[in-house]
Amino acid sequence: MHSISRLRVAVRSMITKSICTSHSRQSAYEGDGKTSVSILNKEADAGLLINSYSQVGFRLSNDMKVIGPMAIFPRSVLSWNVESHEDITEESLSLFTALEPKIDLLVVGIGDQQTTPAFTRKIIEFMKKYRINVEVLNTEQACATFNFLNAEGRVVAAALIPPMSLRINEDDMMRTHIASSRPFELDEK
């Protein structure tokens, strides 16, 4: 019985050495030792992305500011002539049905307003006639969804209405403070 215990210890030791040895030989990283970071919103070939939004409008990755509702595409943006989600009609959505190449998905951001299932169903059924998928979301979620899909290279568009009110948290206040204080500049006194 004692020799069986020694055998188990020896086998465990060999397995451990084998695992450790093979692990030290293989590496998932084969670079020059430097790490690089790409900020997606700063790359020109990523297309247009939405950096931020407010009650007034949107700020895009190319530093363009759009006042009011907008229709945004991977490489262009247009003003969208609606006041609120109640103004979204088949006519206001017809722009998205006439595009070539046809978009895979239309993301509709309705501000911070609540919609009824009947409203959402009406939009979905209209766009279904043109074989265009639709997501109806609040503007915060719609911006994130558009950015994600656009960065993936999907043929996507968004129809966005600025929210009536914003939820401000500590992170937002800190970013505003840092942006306005220019922490990396030296004061000449």
Backbone as a printed PyTorch tensor [residue, N CA C, xyz], in Angstrom:
tensor([[[  0.8230,  -1.1950,   0.0000],
         [  0.0000,   0.0000,   0.0000],
         [  0.8690,   1.2630,   0.0000]],

        [[  1.9820,   1.1860,   0.7480],
         [  2.8800,   2.3280,   0.8460],
         [  3.5000,   2.6560,  -0.5210]],

        [[  3.8090,   1.6520,  -1.3080],
         [  4.3980,   1.8740,  -2.6310],
         [  3.3930,   2.5000,  -3.6020]],

        [[  2.1050,   2.2280,  -3.4170],
         [  1.0740,   2.8490,  -4.2510],
         [  1.0140,   4.3430,  -3.9730]],

        [[  1.1470,   4.7510,  -2.7250],
         [  1.1510,   6.1770,  -2.3720],
         [  2.3280,   6.8830,  -3.0190]],

        [[  3.5270,   6.2250,  -2.9750],
         [  4.7110,   6.8170,  -3.5990],
         [  4.5210,   6.9460,  -5.1120]],

        [[  3.9060,   5.9490,  -5.6890],
         [  3.6590,   5.9690,  -7.1250],
         [  2.7370,   7.1280,  -7.5030]],

        [[  1.6860,   7.3450,  -6.7110],
         [  0.7660,   8.4640,  -6.9670],
         [  1.4870,   9.8030,  -6.8710]],

        [[  2.3290,   9.9590,  -5.8450],
         [  3.0860,  11.2010,  -5.6800],
         [  4.0160,  11.4030,  -6.8670]],

        [[  4.6810,  10.3490,  -7.3080],
         [  5.5920,  10.4480,  -8.4480],
         [  4.8480,  10.8160,  -9.7230]],

        [[  3.6820,  10.2040,  -9.9420],
         [  2.8860,  10.5120, -11.1320],
         [  2.4220,  11.9590, -11.0960]],

        [[  1.9260,  12.4000,  -9.9280],
         [  1.5000,  13.8140,  -9.8010],
         [  2.6630,  14.7530, -10.0810]],

        [[  3.8180,  14.4250,  -9.5760],
         [  4.9950,  15.2590,  -9.7810],
         [  5.3510,  15.3430, -11.2620]],

        [[  5.2940,  14.2050, -11.9610],
         [  5.6010,  14.2020, -13.3950],
         [  4.5700,  14.9970, -14.1830]],

        [[  3.3040,  14.8490, -13.8170],
         [  2.2470,  15.5850, -14.5160],
         [  2.4330,  17.0790, -14.3060]],

        [[  2.7090,  17.4720, -13.0640],
         [  2.9050,  18.8890, -12.7620],
         [  4.0930,  19.4430, -13.5410]],

        [[  5.2020,  18.7080, -13.5620],
         [  6.3750,  19.1720, -14.3060],
         [  6.0720,  19.2640, -15.7940]],

        [[  5.3560,  18.2750, -16.2900],
         [  5.0090,  18.2690, -17.7090],
         [  4.1460,  19.4700, -18.0700]],

        [[  3.1660,  19.7500, -17.2360],
         [  2.2870,  20.8960, -17.4890],
         [  3.0750,  22.1910, -17.4100]],

        [[  3.8800,  22.3300, -16.3690],
         [  4.6500,  23.5650, -16.2060],
         [  5.6580,  23.7400, -17.3320]],

        [[  6.3140,  22.6510, -17.7140],
         [  7.3030,  22.7420, -18.7760],
         [  6.6590,  23.1280, -20.0960]],

        [[  5.5550,  22.4660, -20.4210],
         [  4.9100,  22.7820, -21.6900],
         [  4.3410,  24.1910, -21.6760]],

        [[  3.8870,  24.6440, -20.5220],
         [  3.3380,  25.9930, -20.4210],
         [  4.4210,  27.0480, -20.6210]],

        [[  5.6090,  26.7780, -20.0860],
         [  6.6670,  27.7780, -20.2170],
         [  7.2150,  27.8430, -21.6420]],

        [[  7.0710,  26.7710, -22.3950],
         [  7.5570,  26.7760, -23.7710],
         [  6.6080,  27.4860, -24.7240]],

        [[  5.3140,  27.4030, -24.4470],
         [  4.3370,  27.9920, -25.3530],
         [  3.9170,  29.3560, -24.8340]],

        [[  3.6870,  30.2340, -25.7440],
         [  3.2500,  31.5710, -25.3620],
         [  2.1880,  32.0410, -26.3380]],

        [[  1.1640,  32.6580, -25.8050],
         [  0.1040,  33.1830, -26.6610],
         [  0.5090,  34.5150, -27.2770]],

        [[  1.5370,  35.1340, -26.7410],
         [  1.9610,  36.4450, -27.2130],
         [  3.2670,  36.3130, -27.9610]],

        [[  3.3030,  36.7180, -29.1920],
         [  4.5180,  36.6660, -29.9900],
         [  4.7840,  38.0370, -30.5900]],

        [[  5.0750,  39.0010, -29.7630],
         [  5.3230,  40.3460, -30.2520],
         [  6.6830,  40.8310, -29.8230]],

        [[  6.9310,  42.0990, -30.0420],
         [  8.2100,  42.6840, -29.6810],
         [  8.2200,  43.1850, -28.2440]],

        [[  7.2260,  42.8020, -27.4650],
         [  7.1870,  43.1950, -26.0660],
         [  6.4270,  44.4710, -25.8090]],

        [[  5.8690,  45.0670, -26.8400],
         [  5.1400,  46.3190, -26.6730],
         [  3.6480,  46.0740, -26.8520]],

        [[  2.8810,  46.7840, -26.0840],
         [  1.4290,  46.7090, -26.2030],
         [  0.9470,  47.9620, -26.8960]],

        [[  0.0390,  47.7970, -27.8330],
         [ -0.5110,  48.9690, -28.5010],
         [ -2.0080,  49.0320, -28.2540]],

        [[ -2.5110,  50.2260, -28.2040],
         [ -3.9290,  50.4660, -27.9650],
         [ -4.4640,  51.3110, -29.1040]],

        [[ -5.6070,  50.9280, -29.6230],
         [ -6.2680,  51.7240, -30.6540],
         [ -7.5620,  52.2660, -30.0850]],

        [[ -7.7410,  53.5570, -30.1510],
         [ -8.9930,  54.1610, -29.7180],
         [ -9.8820,  54.2190, -30.9440]],

        [[-10.9230,  53.4050, -30.9130],
         [-11.7600,  53.2150, -32.0910],
         [-12.3510,  54.5200, -32.5960]],

        [[-12.7830,  55.3920, -31.7000],
         [-13.4230,  56.6410, -32.1170],
         [-12.4540,  57.5980, -32.7980]],

        [[-11.1620,  57.3300, -32.7440],
         [-10.1820,  58.2170, -33.3720],
         [ -9.7030,  57.7000, -34.7230]],

        [[-10.0980,  56.4850, -35.0860],
         [ -9.6550,  55.9190, -36.3550],
         [-10.6010,  56.3320, -37.4720]],

        [[-10.0470,  56.8740, -38.5360],
         [-10.8710,  57.3730, -39.6450],
         [-11.5960,  56.2520, -40.3770]],

        [[-10.9660,  55.0860, -40.4860],
         [-11.5940,  54.0020, -41.2430],
         [-12.6910,  53.2870, -40.4660]],

        [[-12.9200,  53.6630, -39.2180],
         [-13.9910,  53.0470, -38.4290],
         [-15.3540,  53.6230, -38.7960]],

        [[-15.3860,  54.6620, -39.6060],
         [-16.6560,  55.3010, -39.9400],
         [-17.0750,  56.2610, -38.8440]],

        [[-18.2630,  56.7890, -38.9750],
         [-18.7680,  57.7160, -37.9680],
         [-19.2520,  56.9540, -36.7480]],

        [[-18.8760,  57.4390, -35.5910],
         [-19.3490,  56.8940, -34.3280],
         [-19.8900,  58.0410, -33.4930]],

        [[-20.7600,  57.7280, -32.5680],
         [-21.3660,  58.7460, -31.7140],
         [-20.5660,  58.8090, -30.4240]],

        [[-19.9010,  59.9460, -30.1940],
         [-19.1110,  60.1120, -28.9780],
         [-19.9700,  60.4610, -27.7780]],

        [[-20.9680,  61.3230, -27.9860],
         [-21.8170,  61.7260, -26.8630],
         [-23.1210,  62.3030, -27.3880]],

        [[-24.0500,  62.4850, -26.4650],
         [-25.3370,  63.0830, -26.8110],
         [-25.7940,  63.9400, -25.6420]],

        [[-26.6930,  64.8600, -25.9330],
         [-27.2730,  65.7210, -24.9030],
         [-28.7130,  66.0150, -25.2970]],

        [[-29.3460,  66.9020, -24.5500],
         [-30.7140,  67.2950, -24.9000],
         [-30.7400,  68.1030, -26.1910]],

        [[-29.6110,  68.6670, -26.5740],
         [-29.5200,  69.5140, -27.7580],
         [-29.2150,  68.7050, -29.0180]],

        [[-28.3990,  67.6650, -28.8940],
         [-28.0150,  66.9010, -30.0740],
         [-26.9150,  65.9040, -29.7890]],

        [[-26.0180,  65.7270, -30.7690],
         [-25.0280,  64.6580, -30.7280],
         [-23.6570,  65.1870, -31.1320]],

        [[-22.6070,  64.5670, -30.5900],
         [-21.2390,  64.8620, -31.0110],
         [-20.6600,  63.5800, -31.5940]],

        [[-20.0990,  63.6790, -32.8000],
         [-19.6200,  62.5080, -33.5270],
         [-18.1090,  62.3690, -33.4290]],

        [[-17.6070,  61.2260, -33.8640],
         [-16.1790,  60.9210, -33.7660],
         [-15.3080,  61.8260, -34.6300]],

        [[-15.8730,  62.4890, -35.6310],
         [-15.1070,  63.4200, -36.4620],
         [-15.2070,  64.8520, -35.9280]],

        [[-15.6250,  64.9950, -34.6740],
         [-15.8000,  66.2750, -33.9710],
         [-16.9550,  67.1060, -34.5030]],

        [[-17.7790,  66.5380, -35.3620],
         [-18.9680,  67.2400, -35.8390],
         [-20.0230,  67.2240, -34.7360]],

        [[-20.7300,  68.3330, -34.6130],
         [-21.8470,  68.4200, -33.6780],
         [-23.1320,  68.5220, -34.4890]],

        [[-24.1070,  67.6900, -34.1500],
         [-25.3890,  67.6690, -34.8450],
         [-26.4420,  68.1590, -33.8650]],

        [[-27.1540,  69.2020, -34.2420],
         [-28.2010,  69.7520, -33.3830],
         [-29.5260,  69.1180, -33.7700]],

        [[-30.2210,  68.5820, -32.7740],
         [-31.5250,  67.9720, -33.0000],
         [-31.4360,  66.5280, -33.4530]],

        [[-32.5680,  65.9550, -33.8380],
         [-32.6010,  64.5630, -34.2990],
         [-31.7520,  64.3710, -35.5510]],

        [[-31.1990,  63.1620, -35.6860],
         [-30.3430,  62.8990, -36.8470],
         [-30.5580,  61.4930, -37.3790]],

        [[-30.2440,  61.3430, -38.6520],
         [-30.1480,  60.0420, -39.3110],
         [-28.6650,  59.8430, -39.5820]],

        [[-28.0920,  58.8140, -38.9820],
         [-26.6540,  58.5820, -39.1250],
         [-26.4130,  57.2500, -39.8250]],

        [[-25.4110,  57.2700, -40.6830],
         [-25.0230,  56.1190, -41.4860],
         [-23.5380,  55.8700, -41.2370]],

        [[-22.9720,  54.7880, -41.7280],
         [-21.5570,  54.5190, -41.4570],
         [-20.6040,  55.6580, -41.8370]],

        [[-20.9030,  56.4240, -42.8850],
         [-19.9760,  57.4800, -43.3090],
         [-20.6200,  58.8460, -43.5140]],

        [[-21.8990,  58.9910, -43.1790],
         [-22.5570,  60.2910, -43.3570],
         [-23.6620,  60.4710, -42.3280]],

        [[-24.0970,  61.7070, -42.2270],
         [-25.1410,  62.0430, -41.2560],
         [-26.0490,  63.0970, -41.8720]],

        [[-27.3320,  63.0130, -41.5600],
         [-28.3240,  63.9790, -42.0370],
         [-29.1830,  64.4280, -40.8670]],

        [[-29.7290,  65.6110, -40.9820],
         [-30.7220,  66.0480, -40.0090],
         [-32.0020,  65.2670, -40.2830]],

        [[-32.6790,  64.8360, -39.2160],
         [-33.9090,  64.0500, -39.3610],
         [-35.0520,  64.9080, -38.8650]],

        [[-36.0160,  65.1750, -39.7050],
         [-37.0650,  66.1510, -39.4230],
         [-38.2170,  65.5530, -38.6050]],

        [[-37.9330,  65.2560, -37.3340],
         [-38.9670,  64.8360, -36.3860],
         [-38.7270,  65.5880, -35.0800]],

        [[-39.7800,  65.8240, -34.3310],
         [-39.6430,  66.5090, -33.0410],
         [-39.5480,  65.5190, -31.8840]],

        [[-40.3980,  64.4830, -31.9440],
         [-40.4260,  63.4770, -30.8860],
         [-40.7860,  62.1330, -31.5070]],

        [[-40.8500,  61.1090, -30.6830],
         [-41.1770,  59.7840, -31.2240],
         [-42.5840,  59.7400, -31.8100]],

        [[-43.4380,  60.6690, -31.3940],
         [-44.7990,  60.7260, -31.9460],
         [-44.8060,  61.1520, -33.4160]],

        [[-43.7350,  61.8000, -33.8620],
         [-43.6270,  62.2440, -35.2540],
         [-43.0320,  61.1810, -36.1780]],

        [[-42.6620,  60.0330, -35.6250],
         [-42.0880,  58.9750, -36.4550],
         [-43.2230,  58.2870, -37.2050]],

        [[-43.1820,  58.4360, -38.5220],
         [-44.2220,  57.8800, -39.3910],
         [-43.5580,  57.1080, -40.5280]],

        [[-44.3800,  56.4930, -41.3520],
         [-43.8460,  55.8130, -42.5340],
         [-43.1140,  56.7990, -43.4290]],

        [[-43.6330,  58.0130, -43.5120],
         [-42.9880,  59.0390, -44.3380],
         [-41.6100,  59.4050, -43.7820]],

        [[-41.5060,  59.5720, -42.4690],
         [-40.2100,  59.9420, -41.8890],
         [-39.2030,  58.7960, -41.9650]],

        [[-39.6820,  57.5670, -42.0780],
         [-38.7930,  56.4050, -42.1940],
         [-38.4800,  56.0350, -43.6400]],

        [[-39.1670,  56.6650, -44.5930],
         [-39.0000,  56.2980, -46.0070],
         [-37.5710,  56.5210, -46.5070]],

        [[-36.8460,  57.4460, -45.9070],
         [-35.4460,  57.6690, -46.2650],
         [-34.6520,  56.3680, -46.1690]],

        [[-34.8910,  55.5980, -45.1280],
         [-34.1050,  54.3910, -44.8750],
         [-34.4610,  53.2400, -45.8110]],

        [[-35.6230,  53.3220, -46.4480],
         [-36.0350,  52.2580, -47.3750],
         [-35.4790,  52.4750, -48.7750]],

        [[-35.0270,  53.6940, -49.0720],
         [-34.5700,  54.0330, -50.4220],
         [-33.0590,  53.8950, -50.6000]],

        [[-32.3620,  53.4440, -49.5940],
         [-30.9020,  53.3950, -49.6400],
         [-30.3820,  52.1960, -50.4220]],

        [[-29.2660,  52.4100, -51.0960],
         [-28.5200,  51.3380, -51.7540],
         [-27.0700,  51.4770, -51.3380]],

        [[-26.4040,  50.4870, -50.8430],
         [-26.9310,  49.1630, -50.5610],
         [-27.9260,  49.2120, -49.4020]],

        [[-28.8210,  48.2570, -49.4170],
         [-29.8630,  48.1840, -48.3970],
         [-29.2240,  47.9560, -47.0260]],

        [[-29.7290,  48.6540, -46.0280],
         [-29.1790,  48.5000, -44.6850],
         [-29.6460,  47.1770, -44.0770]],

        [[-28.7860,  46.5990, -43.2240],
         [-29.1300,  45.3640, -42.5130],
         [-30.0780,  45.6500, -41.3590]],

        [[-29.8290,  46.7850, -40.6970],
         [-30.5730,  47.0910, -39.4810],
         [-30.7340,  48.5920, -39.3250]],

        [[-31.9200,  48.9970, -38.9270],
         [-32.1860,  50.3860, -38.5540],
         [-32.3800,  50.4210, -37.0480]],

        [[-31.5830,  51.2370, -36.3780],
         [-31.7040,  51.4270, -34.9380],
         [-32.4350,  52.7450, -34.7280]],

        [[-33.5800,  52.7030, -34.0680],
         [-34.3720,  53.9040, -33.8100],
         [-34.2290,  54.2560, -32.3340]],

        [[-33.6660,  55.4380, -32.0690],
         [-33.5190,  55.9400, -30.7010],
         [-34.5850,  56.9820, -30.4370]],

        [[-35.4820,  56.6950, -29.5100],
         [-36.6640,  57.5440, -29.2850],
         [-36.4850,  58.5080, -28.1190]],

        [[-35.2620,  58.8970, -27.8220],
         [-35.0300,  59.7810, -26.6890],
         [-35.1520,  59.0030, -25.3970]],

        [[-35.7490,  59.6230, -24.3970],
         [-35.9670,  58.9370, -23.1260],
         [-37.4510,  58.6640, -22.8960]],

        [[-38.2220,  58.7210, -23.9580],
         [-39.6720,  58.5100, -23.8700],
         [-40.0160,  57.0220, -23.8890]],

        [[-41.1570,  56.6950, -23.3170],
         [-41.6630,  55.3230, -23.3450],
         [-42.5870,  55.1620, -24.5470]],

        [[-42.5150,  54.0270, -25.1820],
         [-43.4070,  53.7610, -26.3090],
         [-44.3180,  52.5930, -25.9620]],

        [[-45.3300,  52.4540, -26.7560],
         [-46.2500,  51.3360, -26.5830],
         [-45.8310,  50.2080, -27.5190]],

        [[-46.2060,  48.9890, -27.2060],
         [-45.9140,  47.8890, -28.1370],
         [-46.5410,  48.1180, -29.5130]],

        [[-47.6870,  48.7830, -29.5560],
         [-48.3380,  49.0620, -30.8450],
         [-47.4740,  49.9890, -31.6990]],

        [[-46.8420,  50.9900, -31.0770],
         [-45.9570,  51.9190, -31.7890],
         [-44.7700,  51.1580, -32.3840]],

        [[-44.1270,  50.3490, -31.5570],
         [-42.9760,  49.5680, -32.0150],
         [-43.3790,  48.6040, -33.1210]],

        [[-44.5010,  47.9380, -32.9590],
         [-44.9880,  46.9860, -33.9550],
         [-45.2450,  47.6760, -35.2950]],

        [[-45.7950,  48.9150, -35.2420],
         [-46.0740,  49.6710, -36.4720],
         [-44.7810,  49.9410, -37.2550]],

        [[-43.7280,  50.3330, -36.5500],
         [-42.4360,  50.5960, -37.2010],
         [-41.8580,  49.3070, -37.7740]],

        [[-41.8950,  48.2550, -36.9810],
         [-41.3340,  46.9740, -37.4250],
         [-42.0620,  46.4610, -38.6640]],

        [[-43.3840,  46.5380, -38.6550],
         [-44.1590,  46.0420, -39.8010],
         [-43.8950,  46.8570, -41.0640]],

        [[-43.7460,  48.1750, -40.9230],
         [-43.4410,  49.0010, -42.0960],
         [-42.0800,  48.6200, -42.6780]],

        [[-41.0680,  48.5060, -41.8370],
         [-39.7230,  48.2040, -42.3250],
         [-39.6140,  46.7600, -42.8210]],

        [[-40.4470,  45.8910, -42.2990],
         [-40.4500,  44.4870, -42.7280],
         [-40.8150,  44.3620, -44.2090]],

        [[-41.6690,  45.2760, -44.6980],
         [-42.0410,  45.2780, -46.1200],
         [-40.8080,  45.4350, -47.0070]],

        [[-39.7890,  46.1130, -46.4800],
         [-38.5630,  46.3850, -47.2320],
         [-37.4160,  45.4600, -46.8030]],

        [[-37.7560,  44.4650, -46.0030],
         [-36.7780,  43.4940, -45.4940],
         [-35.6420,  44.1670, -44.7320]],

        [[-36.0020,  45.1190, -43.8870],
         [-35.0330,  45.8070, -43.0380],
         [-35.4100,  45.5230, -41.5870]],

        [[-34.4530,  45.0080, -40.8340],
         [-34.6690,  44.7580, -39.4100],
         [-34.6310,  46.0700, -38.6450]],

        [[-35.3790,  46.1330, -37.5500],
         [-35.4760,  47.3670, -36.7640],
         [-35.3300,  47.0540, -35.2780]],

        [[-34.6330,  47.9310, -34.5780],
         [-34.5780,  47.9170, -33.1190],
         [-35.0500,  49.2770, -32.6460]],

        [[-36.0650,  49.3190, -31.7950],
         [-36.5460,  50.5700, -31.2110],
         [-36.0740,  50.5840, -29.7620]],

        [[-35.2130,  51.5560, -29.4340],
         [-34.5770,  51.6300, -28.1200],
         [-34.5990,  53.0620, -27.6200]],

        [[-34.2250,  53.2520, -26.3500],
         [-34.0010,  54.6290, -25.9160],
         [-32.6970,  55.0990, -26.5570]],

        [[-32.4680,  56.3880, -26.5860],
         [-31.3240,  56.9380, -27.3290],
         [-29.9890,  56.4540, -26.7840]],

        [[-29.8700,  56.3250, -25.4870],
         [-28.6130,  55.8550, -24.8970],
         [-28.2470,  54.4750, -25.4440]],

        [[-29.1830,  53.5560, -25.4140],
         [-28.9330,  52.2090, -25.9300],
         [-28.7660,  52.2150, -27.4470]],

        [[-29.5160,  53.0520, -28.1290],
         [-29.4400,  53.1170, -29.5910],
         [-28.0600,  53.5960, -30.0500]],

        [[-27.4870,  54.5800, -29.3610],
         [-26.1500,  55.0700, -29.7210],
         [-25.1130,  53.9580, -29.5660]],

        [[-25.1690,  53.2500, -28.4500],
         [-24.2180,  52.1560, -28.2090],
         [-24.3890,  51.0450, -29.2430]],

        [[-25.6210,  50.7160, -29.5690],
         [-25.8900,  49.6650, -30.5560],
         [-25.3700,  50.0640, -31.9320]],

        [[-25.6470,  51.3080, -32.3410],
         [-25.1500,  51.7890, -33.6350],
         [-23.6220,  51.7340, -33.6740]],

        [[-22.9610,  52.2510, -32.6350],
         [-21.4960,  52.2590, -32.6060],
         [-20.9290,  50.8470, -32.7260]],

        [[-21.5000,  49.9180, -31.9770],
         [-21.0120,  48.5410, -31.9920],
         [-21.1510,  47.9200, -33.3810]],

        [[-22.3260,  48.0350, -33.9630],
         [-22.5740,  47.4270, -35.2750],
         [-21.7650,  48.1070, -36.3740]],

        [[-21.6290,  49.4180, -36.2950],
         [-20.8480,  50.1480, -37.2930],
         [-19.3680,  49.7690, -37.1980]],

        [[-18.8560,  49.6410, -35.9840],
         [-17.4560,  49.2490, -35.8020],
         [-17.2090,  47.8300, -36.3050]],

        [[-18.2380,  46.9920, -36.2810],
         [-18.1330,  45.6330, -36.8260],
         [-18.1500,  45.6140, -38.3500]],

        [[-18.4770,  46.7450, -38.9650],
         [-18.5370,  46.8220, -40.4160],
         [-19.8920,  46.4580, -40.9930]],

        [[-20.9000,  46.4030, -40.1520],
         [-22.2480,  46.0830, -40.6370],
         [-22.8340,  47.2880, -41.3650]],

        [[-23.7650,  47.0410, -42.2890],
         [-24.4530,  48.1220, -42.9940],
         [-25.6420,  48.5000, -42.1180]],

        [[-25.4470,  49.5250, -41.3090],
         [-26.4200,  49.9130, -40.2960],
         [-26.7090,  51.4010, -40.4050]],

        [[-27.8780,  51.7950, -39.9600],
         [-28.2410,  53.2140, -39.8770],
         [-28.9730,  53.4100, -38.5610]],

        [[-28.9940,  54.6520, -38.1040],
         [-29.7270,  54.9630, -36.8780],
         [-30.5210,  56.2410, -37.0830]],

        [[-31.7110,  56.2430, -36.5420],
         [-32.5700,  57.4250, -36.5090],
         [-32.6900,  57.7950, -35.0410]],

        [[-32.0930,  58.9180, -34.6640],
         [-31.9430,  59.2300, -33.2450],
         [-32.5720,  60.5620, -32.8720]],

        [[-33.2840,  60.5480, -31.7520],
         [-33.8840,  61.7520, -31.1830],
         [-33.1740,  62.0220, -29.8610]],

        [[-32.6840,  63.2460, -29.6400],
         [-32.0380,  63.5360, -28.3600],
         [-33.0260,  63.3600, -27.2010]],

        [[-32.5400,  62.9170, -26.0460],
         [-33.4360,  62.7550, -24.8980],
         [-33.8660,  64.1010, -24.3270]],

        [[-35.0080,  64.1090, -23.6470],
         [-35.5020,  65.3380, -23.0040],
         [-34.7170,  65.6390, -21.7310]],

        [[-34.2810,  64.6060, -21.0290],
         [-33.5020,  64.7890, -19.8060],
         [-32.3710,  63.7730, -19.7970]],

        [[-31.3450,  64.0670, -19.0170],
         [-30.1790,  63.1980, -18.9390],
         [-29.9900,  62.7090, -17.5160]],

        [[-29.4960,  61.4900, -17.3950],
         [-29.0950,  60.9720, -16.0910],
         [-27.6080,  61.2730, -15.9520]],

        [[-27.2580,  62.0690, -14.9850],
         [-25.8560,  62.4350, -14.7850],
         [-25.3470,  61.6800, -13.5650]],

        [[-24.2070,  61.0070, -13.7190],
         [-23.6220,  60.2810, -12.5980],
         [-22.2430,  60.8500, -12.2830]],

        [[-21.5730,  60.2650, -11.2970],
         [-20.2670,  60.7740, -10.8770],
         [-19.2340,  60.6860, -11.9990]],

        [[-19.3080,  59.6490, -12.7960],
         [-18.3730,  59.4890, -13.9040],
         [-18.5130,  60.6400, -14.9030]],

        [[-19.7490,  61.0320, -15.1980],
         [-19.9830,  62.1560, -16.1060],
         [-19.4000,  63.4490, -15.5400]],

        [[-19.6040,  63.6780, -14.2460],
         [-19.0790,  64.8990, -13.6240],
         [-17.5570,  64.9040, -13.6360]],

        [[-16.9330,  63.7500, -13.3810],
         [-15.4750,  63.6610, -13.3810],
         [-14.9230,  63.9110, -14.7830]],

        [[-15.5400,  63.3270, -15.8000],
         [-15.0820,  63.5490, -17.1780],
         [-15.1930,  65.0210, -17.5690]],

        [[-16.2760,  65.6680, -17.1760],
         [-16.4560,  67.0860, -17.4710],
         [-15.3780,  67.9060, -16.7820]],

        [[-15.0980,  67.5880, -15.5360],
         [-14.0660,  68.3090, -14.7900],
         [-12.6980,  68.1260, -15.4450]],

        [[-12.3690,  66.9080, -15.7970],
         [-11.0690,  66.6390, -16.4260],
         [-10.9670,  67.3440, -17.7730]],

        [[-12.0170,  67.2870, -18.5610],
         [-11.9970,  67.9220, -19.8840],
         [-11.8470,  69.4330, -19.7760]],

        [[-12.4660,  70.0290, -18.7750],
         [-12.4120,  71.4860, -18.6550],
         [-11.1680,  71.9750, -17.9280]],

        [[-10.5200,  71.1210, -17.1430],
         [ -9.3690,  71.5890, -16.3680],
         [ -8.0440,  71.4080, -17.0870]],

        [[ -8.0060,  70.6770, -18.1790],
         [ -6.7840,  70.4190, -18.9460],
         [ -5.6500,  69.9640, -18.0170]],

        [[ -5.7580,  68.7710, -17.4520],
         [ -4.8170,  68.3190, -16.4300],
         [ -3.3890,  68.1150, -16.9230]],

        [[ -3.1480,  68.0640, -18.2210],
         [ -1.8070,  67.7980, -18.7180],
         [ -1.0810,  69.0550, -19.1930]],

        [[ -1.6420,  70.2170, -18.9090],
         [ -0.9750,  71.4650, -19.2680],
         [ -0.3850,  72.0940, -18.0140]],

        [[  0.7650,  72.7080, -18.1650],
         [  1.4100,  73.3720, -17.0430],
         [  0.9280,  74.8150, -16.9520]],

        [[  0.6370,  75.2350, -15.7360],
         [  0.2680,  76.6320, -15.5160],
         [  1.5390,  77.4630, -15.4310]],

        [[  1.5520,  78.5980, -16.0980],
         [  2.7080,  79.4930, -16.0390],
         [  2.4070,  80.5810, -15.0330]],

        [[  2.9750,  80.4380, -13.8550],
         [  2.7480,  81.4180, -12.7770],
         [  4.0380,  81.9120, -12.2230]]])
